[in-house]
Amino acid sequence: MSDDERRMRELCLNHCVYYKPGKDEELACLGFLVIKEMIEEGRSLDLAERWQPAGAEVERMLAKELCPRCPFNPDDCDYILKEGDAAPCGGFVALSGLIQARCITVRDAGDVIERIC
């Protein structure tokens, strides 16, 4: 496993309640893919940090950008299916934490989503 792959798995391990270590997962949430793309573009993002989700306003804006295009939406996403009464995926948590910490903006995430989707 490469250093980049290890760093990306830190995202899942530190932020995602749905992640099962050792399970071979080919499908990744869109938040994971957005962060992966940002890192590949040269952004320095600390994925070992245990980010806390941002406030409701940021989460609403991020969900509007991210969730409709995520491969898990709508059939396999508890956060969407339970209308926010379930934990969001690790990619969502990490992105909202990075936004809250002012490392990135919702627009940064939206720009990457436009390019990769």
C-alpha positions as CSV (number, residue, x, y, z in Angstrom):
1,M,0.0,0.0,0.0
2,S,1.4,3.4,-1.0
3,D,1.8,6.3,1.4
4,D,-1.1,8.1,-0.3
5,E,-3.3,5.0,0.1
6,R,-2.4,4.8,3.8
7,R,-3.2,8.5,4.4
8,M,-6.5,8.1,2.7
9,R,-7.4,5.1,4.8
10,E,-6.6,7.2,7.9
11,L,-9.6,9.3,6.7
12,C,-11.9,6.3,6.9
13,L,-10.4,5.0,10.1
14,N,-10.6,8.3,11.9
15,H,-13.9,9.7,10.6
16,C,-16.2,7.0,9.3
17,V,-18.5,5.0,11.6
18,Y,-19.3,2.7,8.6
19,Y,-15.6,1.8,7.8
20,K,-14.6,-1.8,8.5
21,P,-10.8,-2.2,8.6
22,G,-9.6,-5.1,6.5
23,K,-12.7,-5.2,4.4
24,D,-11.9,-4.7,0.7
25,E,-14.0,-1.8,-0.4
26,E,-14.0,-0.9,-4.0
27,L,-16.7,1.8,-3.7
28,A,-15.7,5.0,-1.9
29,C,-18.0,7.8,-0.7
30,L,-17.7,11.0,-2.7
31,G,-16.2,12.9,0.2
32,F,-13.3,10.4,0.2
33,L,-12.9,10.9,-3.5
34,V,-12.9,14.7,-3.2
35,I,-10.3,14.6,-0.5
36,K,-8.2,12.1,-2.5
37,E,-8.4,14.4,-5.5
38,M,-7.4,17.5,-3.4
39,I,-4.3,15.6,-2.1
40,E,-3.4,14.4,-5.6
41,E,-3.6,18.1,-6.7
42,G,-1.0,18.9,-4.0
43,R,-3.1,20.2,-1.1
44,S,-1.7,19.4,2.3
45,L,-4.6,18.1,4.4
46,D,-4.1,16.5,7.8
47,L,-6.2,13.4,7.7
48,A,-4.9,12.1,11.0
49,E,-6.7,14.9,12.7
50,R,-10.1,13.8,14.2
51,W,-12.2,16.6,12.7
52,Q,-15.5,17.4,14.3
53,P,-18.4,18.1,11.9
54,A,-19.1,21.7,11.2
55,G,-22.2,23.6,12.1
56,A,-25.6,23.0,10.6
57,E,-25.2,25.8,7.9
58,V,-21.9,24.3,6.6
59,E,-23.3,20.8,6.7
60,R,-26.4,21.9,4.8
61,M,-24.3,23.6,2.1
62,L,-21.9,20.6,1.9
63,A,-24.8,18.1,1.7
64,K,-26.3,20.1,-1.2
65,E,-23.0,19.9,-3.1
66,L,-21.8,16.4,-2.2
67,C,-24.7,14.1,-1.4
68,P,-26.7,14.1,-4.6
69,R,-23.7,12.9,-6.6
70,C,-22.3,10.4,-4.1
71,P,-22.3,6.7,-5.3
72,F,-24.0,5.8,-2.0
73,N,-27.0,8.1,-2.4
74,P,-29.8,7.5,-2.1
75,D,-30.0,3.7,-1.8
76,D,-27.2,3.0,0.6
77,C,-26.7,6.2,2.6
78,D,-28.1,6.1,6.1
79,Y,-27.5,9.8,6.6
80,I,-29.8,10.6,3.6
81,L,-32.3,7.8,4.2
82,K,-32.8,8.8,7.8
83,E,-32.8,12.5,6.9
84,G,-29.8,13.4,9.1
85,D,-30.7,11.1,12.0
86,A,-27.8,8.8,11.2
87,A,-24.1,9.6,11.2
88,P,-22.7,11.0,7.9
89,C,-19.9,9.2,6.1
90,G,-16.3,9.8,7.0
91,G,-15.7,11.8,3.9
92,F,-18.5,14.1,4.8
93,V,-17.3,14.5,8.4
94,A,-13.7,15.1,7.2
95,L,-14.7,17.7,4.6
96,S,-17.0,19.5,7.0
97,G,-14.2,19.6,9.6
98,L,-11.7,20.9,7.0
99,I,-14.2,23.6,6.1
100,Q,-14.8,24.4,9.8
101,A,-11.0,24.7,10.3
102,R,-10.8,26.9,7.2
103,C,-8.4,24.5,5.4
104,I,-10.8,24.4,2.4
105,T,-14.2,26.0,1.5
106,V,-17.5,24.5,0.4
107,R,-16.7,26.0,-3.1
108,D,-13.3,24.2,-3.1
109,A,-15.2,20.9,-2.6
110,G,-17.8,21.9,-5.2
111,D,-15.2,22.6,-7.8
112,V,-13.6,19.2,-7.3
113,I,-17.0,17.5,-7.4
114,E,-17.7,19.3,-10.8
115,R,-14.4,18.0,-12.2
116,I,-14.7,14.4,-11.0
117,C,-18.4,13.6,-11.4
